[in-house]
Amino acid sequence: MEHFAIIGYARSGTTWLSSSLGSHPHIASGGEIFNNNNPFWREWKHEGKGPNTYLDHMIKIGEEKGNINNETKLCGFKILYYHIREDWLGPWASLVDSIGKNLKIIHLKRRRHLMSITSNMMVDNSKEANVRYPYQNKYINQNVFIKKEDLKRMHTRFKSREKDWDYFDEIFKNYDKIEVWYEDMCLNPEKEHNRILEFLGMEQRPLEGRTKKQRTELLKDTIINYGEASQYLIKAL
């Protein structure tokens, strides 16, 4: 079975894309297999078992649940940037080595850094990372306040994110890789999905993600101190 990985920052559409690809009849697309909040992964890591056997076990679970069957031709998972660094670098490298150079990389990026960062703040407010049903939107607190000390670091964070794009492009320079922009998926999801399916060598089919947008208001209507924040960031450029 061939594999692919979606890599990117949190709040950049990785879950949306993963669930969309998972709606294809020949693709099994899992979540963050190295998520430290996952007790199963913590237990697995604690026991010292290898990441390659972990992936095998996750595939076995998928087969038992019927998510992976004899129609499945491609199996994917989601890796956020911080999973590949720090204490995750060893497990990630072992997993990639076990799969080999046939691993296809979908590098998902989001141009509007402030949208991504404030989306993280919304998650912190509401403790809800994903919205799967319309009624859940009423639990999402879209109002965020950017503290002055955070504003001072904001422009540096923007630049750091762009450096991360280059950093991970370099890491995967020898892999079959496609660059995908979140904003392009929002503008024309069918076009971007077809481009990704072509890259993956999969038959083009309509894809449908299970997640919904958390933010239903404009950025200026969700940042409480939008005037102060925008003026500060403009001056910092």
C-alpha positions as CSV (number, residue, x, y, z in Angstrom):
1,M,0.0,0.0,0.0
2,E,1.3,3.5,-0.9
3,H,1.3,6.3,1.6
4,F,1.1,10.1,1.7
5,A,1.5,12.7,4.4
6,I,-0.1,16.1,4.8
7,I,2.3,18.5,6.6
8,G,1.7,22.0,7.7
9,Y,0.9,24.4,10.6
10,A,-2.1,23.8,12.8
11,R,-5.1,25.8,11.7
12,S,-4.1,25.7,8.1
13,G,-6.7,23.4,6.8
14,T,-4.9,20.1,7.4
15,T,-7.9,18.4,9.0
16,W,-10.2,19.6,6.3
17,L,-8.0,18.3,3.5
18,S,-7.4,15.0,5.4
19,S,-11.1,14.4,5.8
20,S,-11.8,15.4,2.2
21,L,-9.3,12.9,0.8
22,G,-10.7,10.3,3.2
23,S,-14.0,10.6,1.4
24,H,-12.4,9.1,-1.8
25,P,-13.4,5.4,-2.0
26,H,-9.8,4.3,-2.7
27,I,-8.1,6.5,0.0
28,A,-7.8,6.0,3.8
29,S,-6.8,9.2,5.5
30,G,-6.1,9.2,9.2
31,G,-5.4,12.0,11.6
32,E,-2.4,13.1,13.6
33,I,-0.7,9.7,14.3
34,F,2.0,11.5,16.4
35,N,-0.4,13.6,18.5
36,N,0.9,13.7,22.0
37,N,-2.6,14.2,23.4
38,N,-3.5,10.7,22.0
39,P,-3.2,8.3,24.9
40,F,-2.7,5.4,22.5
41,W,0.4,7.0,21.0
42,R,1.8,8.0,24.5
43,E,1.4,4.4,25.6
44,W,3.0,3.1,22.4
45,K,6.0,5.5,22.7
46,H,6.4,4.7,26.4
47,E,6.7,1.0,25.6
48,G,9.5,1.8,23.1
49,K,7.8,0.3,20.1
50,G,8.9,1.6,16.7
51,P,6.9,4.1,14.7
52,N,6.8,1.8,11.7
53,T,5.0,-0.9,13.7
54,Y,2.8,1.8,15.1
55,L,1.7,2.6,11.5
56,D,1.2,-1.1,10.8
57,H,-1.0,-1.3,13.9
58,M,-3.0,1.8,12.9
59,I,-3.6,0.2,9.5
60,K,-4.8,-3.0,11.2
61,I,-7.3,-1.0,13.3
62,G,-8.5,0.7,10.1
63,E,-9.1,-2.7,8.5
64,E,-11.0,-3.9,11.6
65,K,-13.2,-0.8,11.5
66,G,-13.7,-1.1,7.8
67,N,-12.0,2.2,7.0
68,I,-9.4,0.3,5.1
69,N,-10.5,-2.6,2.8
70,N,-9.5,-4.3,-0.4
71,E,-10.5,-1.2,-2.3
72,T,-8.0,1.0,-0.5
73,K,-5.0,1.9,-2.7
74,L,-3.6,4.8,-0.7
75,C,-3.2,5.4,3.0
76,G,-2.4,8.8,4.4
77,F,-1.8,10.7,7.7
78,K,-1.4,14.2,9.0
79,I,1.8,15.6,10.5
80,L,2.0,19.0,12.0
81,Y,5.3,20.9,11.9
82,Y,5.9,20.4,15.7
83,H,5.5,16.7,15.3
84,I,8.6,16.6,13.1
85,R,10.8,18.6,15.4
86,E,12.0,18.3,18.9
87,D,11.4,14.9,20.5
88,W,9.3,13.8,17.6
89,L,12.1,14.0,15.1
90,G,13.4,10.5,15.8
91,P,10.0,8.8,15.5
92,W,9.1,10.8,12.4
93,A,12.5,10.0,10.7
94,S,12.1,6.3,11.6
95,L,8.6,6.2,10.1
96,V,9.6,7.9,6.9
97,D,12.6,5.5,6.6
98,S,10.2,2.6,7.0
99,I,8.0,3.8,4.2
100,G,10.8,4.9,2.0
101,K,11.0,7.5,-0.8
102,N,7.6,6.4,-2.1
103,L,6.0,8.6,0.5
104,K,4.2,11.5,-1.2
105,I,4.2,14.8,0.6
106,I,1.3,17.3,0.4
107,H,2.7,20.6,1.9
108,L,-0.3,22.7,2.9
109,K,0.4,26.4,3.6
110,R,-1.8,29.4,4.5
111,R,-0.8,32.8,3.3
112,R,-2.8,34.8,5.8
113,H,-0.8,34.3,9.0
114,L,-3.1,36.4,11.1
115,M,-6.1,34.3,10.2
116,S,-4.2,31.1,11.2
117,I,-2.9,32.6,14.5
118,T,-6.3,34.0,15.6
119,S,-7.9,30.7,14.6
120,N,-5.6,29.1,17.2
121,M,-6.8,31.7,19.7
122,M,-10.4,30.8,19.0
123,V,-9.6,27.1,19.7
124,D,-8.0,28.2,23.0
125,N,-11.2,30.2,23.8
126,S,-13.7,27.5,23.0
127,K,-11.7,24.3,23.4
128,E,-13.1,23.1,20.1
129,A,-10.6,22.3,17.4
130,N,-13.1,21.1,14.8
131,V,-16.7,21.8,13.8
132,R,-18.5,18.9,12.1
133,Y,-22.1,20.0,12.5
134,P,-23.7,23.5,12.0
135,Y,-25.2,23.5,15.5
136,Q,-21.6,23.3,17.0
137,N,-20.9,26.9,15.7
138,K,-22.9,28.3,18.7
139,Y,-20.2,26.9,21.0
140,I,-17.4,28.7,19.2
141,N,-16.3,32.0,20.7
142,Q,-15.1,33.9,17.7
143,N,-14.0,37.0,19.7
144,V,-10.3,37.3,20.3
145,F,-8.2,40.0,22.0
146,I,-4.6,40.3,21.0
147,K,-2.5,41.4,23.9
148,K,0.1,44.1,23.4
149,E,3.0,41.7,24.2
150,D,1.6,39.3,21.6
151,L,1.4,42.1,19.1
152,K,5.0,42.9,19.6
153,R,5.9,39.3,18.7
154,M,3.4,39.0,15.9
155,H,5.5,40.2,13.0
156,T,8.3,38.0,14.1
157,R,5.9,35.0,14.1
158,F,4.9,35.8,10.6
159,K,8.5,35.8,9.4
160,S,9.2,32.6,11.4
161,R,6.3,30.8,9.6
162,E,7.7,31.7,6.2
163,K,11.1,30.4,7.3
164,D,9.4,27.2,8.3
165,W,7.9,26.8,4.8
166,D,11.4,26.9,3.4
167,Y,12.8,24.6,6.2
168,F,10.3,21.9,5.5
169,D,10.5,22.3,1.7
170,E,14.2,21.6,2.2
171,I,13.6,18.5,4.4
172,F,11.4,17.0,1.7
173,K,13.3,18.2,-1.3
174,N,14.0,14.6,-2.4
175,Y,10.4,13.4,-2.1
176,D,7.6,13.6,-4.5
177,K,5.9,16.8,-3.2
178,I,3.1,19.1,-4.0
179,E,2.5,22.6,-2.6
180,V,-1.1,23.5,-1.7
181,W,-2.5,26.8,-0.4
182,Y,-5.4,26.9,2.0
183,E,-6.8,30.0,0.3
184,D,-6.8,28.3,-3.1
185,M,-8.7,25.4,-1.6
186,C,-11.3,27.8,-0.2
187,L,-11.6,29.7,-3.5
188,N,-11.9,26.6,-5.7
189,P,-11.9,23.3,-3.8
190,E,-12.8,21.1,-6.7
191,K,-9.9,22.4,-8.8
192,E,-7.4,22.0,-5.9
193,H,-8.8,18.5,-5.0
194,N,-8.5,17.4,-8.6
195,R,-4.9,18.7,-8.7
196,I,-4.0,16.8,-5.5
197,L,-5.7,13.6,-6.7
198,E,-3.8,13.7,-10.0
199,F,-0.6,14.1,-7.9
200,L,-1.5,11.1,-5.8
201,G,-2.3,9.1,-8.9
202,M,-5.9,8.6,-7.9
203,E,-9.1,8.7,-10.0
204,Q,-10.7,12.1,-9.8
205,R,-13.9,12.0,-7.7
206,P,-15.9,14.7,-5.9
207,L,-14.5,15.0,-2.4
208,E,-16.4,16.2,0.7
209,G,-14.8,17.1,4.0
210,R,-16.6,16.4,7.3
211,T,-15.4,19.6,9.0
212,K,-17.0,23.1,8.8
213,K,-15.6,26.6,9.0
214,Q,-15.3,27.8,12.6
215,R,-15.0,31.5,11.6
216,T,-18.2,32.9,10.1
217,E,-17.4,36.6,10.6
218,L,-14.8,38.8,9.0
219,L,-11.4,39.2,10.7
220,K,-12.2,42.8,11.7
221,D,-15.3,41.6,13.4
222,T,-13.6,38.8,15.4
223,I,-10.5,40.7,16.7
224,I,-11.9,42.9,19.5
225,N,-9.0,45.4,19.3
226,Y,-8.7,45.1,15.5
227,G,-8.0,48.8,15.0
228,E,-5.1,48.8,17.4
229,A,-3.8,45.5,16.1
230,S,-3.9,46.4,12.4
231,Q,-2.2,49.8,13.0
232,Y,0.6,48.2,15.0
233,L,1.2,45.5,12.4
234,I,1.2,48.0,9.5
235,K,3.9,50.0,11.3
236,A,5.9,46.9,11.9
237,L,6.1,46.0,8.2
